[in-house]
Amino acid sequence: MYAALWRALPGPVVLRAVLLLALLAAVVAVCFEWLFPLVASWLPYDETTVGTDTGGSALPPFPTPEPL
């Protein structure tokens, strides 16, 4: 895919690199402006896996050493 994109760009290597960086910046800008806000409405940001402490633990308490 990247080789096909590189071959499709016109001009010498320097111009191709500049055009490729401009295309990359445009794709990132489009993602942040339109794609990510659109997808954010479908993501469960309010559903966290970390909740309040219920007092129970799956692991036994760590034993304290006996004084000598």
Distance bins in CASP14 RR format, pairs under 12 A and 6 or more apart:
PFRMAT RR
TARGET T0000
AUTHOR 0000-0000-0000
RMODE 2
METHOD distances of the structure
MODEL  1
1 7 0 0 0 0 0 1 0 0 0 0 0
1 8 0 0 0 0 0 1 0 0 0 0 0
2 8 0 0 0 0 0 1 0 0 0 0 0
2 9 0 0 0 0 0 1 0 0 0 0 0
2 16 0 0 0 0 0 1 0 0 0 0 0
2 20 0 0 0 0 1 0 0 0 0 0 0
2 23 0 0 0 0 0 1 0 0 0 0 0
2 24 0 0 0 0 0 1 0 0 0 0 0
3 9 0 0 0 0 0 1 0 0 0 0 0
3 16 0 0 0 0 0 1 0 0 0 0 0
5 16 0 0 0 0 1 0 0 0 0 0 0
5 17 0 0 0 0 0 1 0 0 0 0 0
5 19 0 0 0 0 1 0 0 0 0 0 0
5 20 1 0 0 1 0 0 0 0 0 0 0
5 23 0 0 0 0 1 0 0 0 0 0 0
5 24 0 0 0 0 0 1 0 0 0 0 0
5 27 0 0 0 0 0 1 0 0 0 0 0
6 13 0 0 0 0 1 0 0 0 0 0 0
6 15 0 0 0 0 0 1 0 0 0 0 0
6 16 1 0 0 1 0 0 0 0 0 0 0
6 17 0 0 0 0 1 0 0 0 0 0 0
6 19 0 0 0 0 1 0 0 0 0 0 0
6 20 1 0 0 1 0 0 0 0 0 0 0
6 23 0 0 0 0 0 1 0 0 0 0 0
7 16 0 0 0 0 1 0 0 0 0 0 0
7 20 0 0 0 0 0 1 0 0 0 0 0
8 16 0 0 0 0 1 0 0 0 0 0 0
8 19 0 0 0 0 1 0 0 0 0 0 0
8 20 0 0 0 0 0 1 0 0 0 0 0
8 23 0 0 0 0 0 1 0 0 0 0 0
9 15 1 0 0 1 0 0 0 0 0 0 0
9 16 1 0 1 0 0 0 0 0 0 0 0
9 17 0 0 0 0 1 0 0 0 0 0 0
9 18 0 0 0 0 1 0 0 0 0 0 0
9 19 1 0 1 0 0 0 0 0 0 0 0
9 20 1 0 0 1 0 0 0 0 0 0 0
9 21 0 0 0 0 0 1 0 0 0 0 0
9 22 0 0 0 0 0 1 0 0 0 0 0
9 23 0 0 0 0 1 0 0 0 0 0 0
10 16 1 0 0 1 0 0 0 0 0 0 0
10 18 0 0 0 0 0 1 0 0 0 0 0
10 19 1 0 0 1 0 0 0 0 0 0 0
10 20 0 0 0 0 0 1 0 0 0 0 0
11 17 0 0 0 0 0 1 0 0 0 0 0
11 18 0 0 0 0 1 0 0 0 0 0 0
11 19 0 0 0 0 1 0 0 0 0 0 0
11 20 0 0 0 0 0 1 0 0 0 0 0
12 18 0 0 0 0 0 1 0 0 0 0 0
12 19 0 0 0 0 0 1 0 0 0 0 0
13 19 0 0 0 0 0 1 0 0 0 0 0
13 20 0 0 0 0 0 1 0 0 0 0 0
14 20 0 0 0 0 0 1 0 0 0 0 0
14 21 0 0 0 0 0 1 0 0 0 0 0
15 21 0 0 0 0 0 1 0 0 0 0 0
15 22 0 0 0 0 0 1 0 0 0 0 0
16 22 0 0 0 0 0 1 0 0 0 0 0
16 23 0 0 0 0 0 1 0 0 0 0 0
17 23 0 0 0 0 0 1 0 0 0 0 0
17 24 0 0 0 0 0 1 0 0 0 0 0
18 24 0 0 0 0 0 1 0 0 0 0 0
18 25 0 0 0 0 0 1 0 0 0 0 0
19 25 0 0 0 0 0 1 0 0 0 0 0
19 26 0 0 0 0 0 1 0 0 0 0 0
20 26 0 0 0 0 0 1 0 0 0 0 0
20 27 0 0 0 0 0 1 0 0 0 0 0
21 27 0 0 0 0 0 1 0 0 0 0 0
21 28 0 0 0 0 0 1 0 0 0 0 0
22 28 0 0 0 0 0 1 0 0 0 0 0
22 29 0 0 0 0 0 1 0 0 0 0 0
23 29 0 0 0 0 0 1 0 0 0 0 0
23 30 0 0 0 0 0 1 0 0 0 0 0
24 30 0 0 0 0 0 1 0 0 0 0 0
24 31 0 0 0 0 0 1 0 0 0 0 0
25 31 0 0 0 0 0 1 0 0 0 0 0
25 32 0 0 0 0 0 1 0 0 0 0 0
26 32 0 0 0 0 0 1 0 0 0 0 0
26 33 0 0 0 0 0 1 0 0 0 0 0
26 34 0 0 0 0 0 1 0 0 0 0 0
27 33 0 0 0 0 0 1 0 0 0 0 0
27 34 0 0 0 0 0 1 0 0 0 0 0
27 35 0 0 0 0 1 0 0 0 0 0 0
28 34 0 0 0 0 0 1 0 0 0 0 0
28 35 0 0 0 0 0 1 0 0 0 0 0
28 36 0 0 0 0 0 1 0 0 0 0 0
29 35 0 0 0 0 0 1 0 0 0 0 0
29 36 0 0 0 0 0 1 0 0 0 0 0
30 36 0 0 0 0 1 0 0 0 0 0 0
30 37 0 0 0 0 0 1 0 0 0 0 0
30 38 0 0 0 0 0 1 0 0 0 0 0
31 37 0 0 0 0 1 0 0 0 0 0 0
31 38 0 0 0 0 0 1 0 0 0 0 0
31 39 0 0 0 0 1 0 0 0 0 0 0
31 40 0 0 0 0 0 1 0 0 0 0 0
32 38 0 0 0 0 0 1 0 0 0 0 0
32 39 0 0 0 0 0 1 0 0 0 0 0
32 40 0 0 0 0 0 1 0 0 0 0 0
34 40 0 0 0 0 0 1 0 0 0 0 0
35 41 0 0 0 0 0 1 0 0 0 0 0
35 42 0 0 0 0 0 1 0 0 0 0 0
36 42 0 0 0 0 0 1 0 0 0 0 0
36 43 0 0 0 0 1 0 0 0 0 0 0
37 43 0 0 0 0 0 1 0 0 0 0 0
39 45 0 0 0 0 0 1 0 0 0 0 0
40 46 0 0 0 0 0 1 0 0 0 0 0
55 61 0 0 0 0 0 1 0 0 0 0 0
END
